[in-house]
Amino acid sequence: MSPNGSDRSSRRPMRRKLPQVLTAGLILATATGCTYEDFPRLGMPTPVTEEAPIILSLWQGSWAAALVTGVLVWALILWACFAYRRTRTKIEVPPQTRYNMPLEALYTVVPVLIVSVFFFFTARDESKLLELSDEPAHTINVVGFQWSWAFNYVEDVDGDPSTGDAAKDKDLKAIPDRFKGAFPEGAEGVHAVGTPGERNPQNGNPGPTLWLPKGEKVRFVLTSRDVIHSFWVVPFLMKQDVIPGHTNSFEVTPNKEGTFMGKCAELCGVDHSRMLFNVKVVSPERYQQHLEELREKGQTGFVPAGIEQTDPARNSEKNQL
């Protein structure tokens, strides 16, 4: 058999399998369980805060840019394979080109431009998301520890400005002074401490439950007692590390009531997978009622926030200011 005849016979099985491969790919693409309403989010959950759409927009833009780039690259690859195939050109070895300055400049400049655009939008959105207001409506100290979470609600629960001063509380000594200026006057505070075996009484989800008021800005001050954890509420579309000796913070405004899942997103040890929690968003009135319920249970004051700021962390904050 001639070499050409051998090539044709080897290509026939591939042509027969091509429709099967395309069909399988179509099934995988369409049978993911996503509805037409879910598809625009490209795998992200429904946002439940006013800030989350910023992240969703960046995610969608990144996918759009990646899709355009991928289509262009695959089109160029397939065009080169088709236009310069051996059976069409009848050339055993095509002419060899040592360099092509316009082409080399193109594939150097274009990736730099793509990365620069990604960097611009990422830096812009990150600055917006990490921006802190002068006086948030609520401040909650989230304490990560092996293997659960504690929540210090820095609130003036009884409404009496003379009954407490969270800024001077020894248990919150680990929190830098730059955050204490936003503490409400007379904040005696209440707290909740979780255990890995705890479950939400409403839905049975594992872990303690953090309560938040709908429509009011909440500042999270993140501290750790031991190792690095990561505070991630899935439908917030955002997470931040909880680092011993270094305090992180961000703010959100919940805009949807419900109970949502949270977890530690940093491998923190043997029981990392058990560091789950829930976030329950309720009306401001119900939130205040919950704080009073914690006070009635005797869960007043604060639990120790964790490891105090290290000198490198203090110096870093001074340089940022």
Secondary structure, DSSP 4 states (H G I P E B T S, - for coil): --HHHHHHHHHHHHHHHHHHHHHHHHHHHH-SS--TTTGGGTTPPPP-BSSHHHHHHHHHHHHHHHHHHHHHHHHHHHHHHHHT-HHHH--SSPPP-S--HHHHHHHHHHHHHHHHHHHHHHHHHHHHHT---SS-SEEEEEEEETTEEEEEEE--TTS-TTS--GGG-GGGTTS-HHHHTTSPTT---EEEE--TT-B-TTT--BS-EEEEETTS-EEEEEEESSS-EEEEEGGGTEEEEEBTTB-EEEEE-B-S-EEEEEEE-S--STTGGG-EEEEEEE-HHHHHHHHHHHHHTT-BS-----SPPPHHHHHHHHHH-
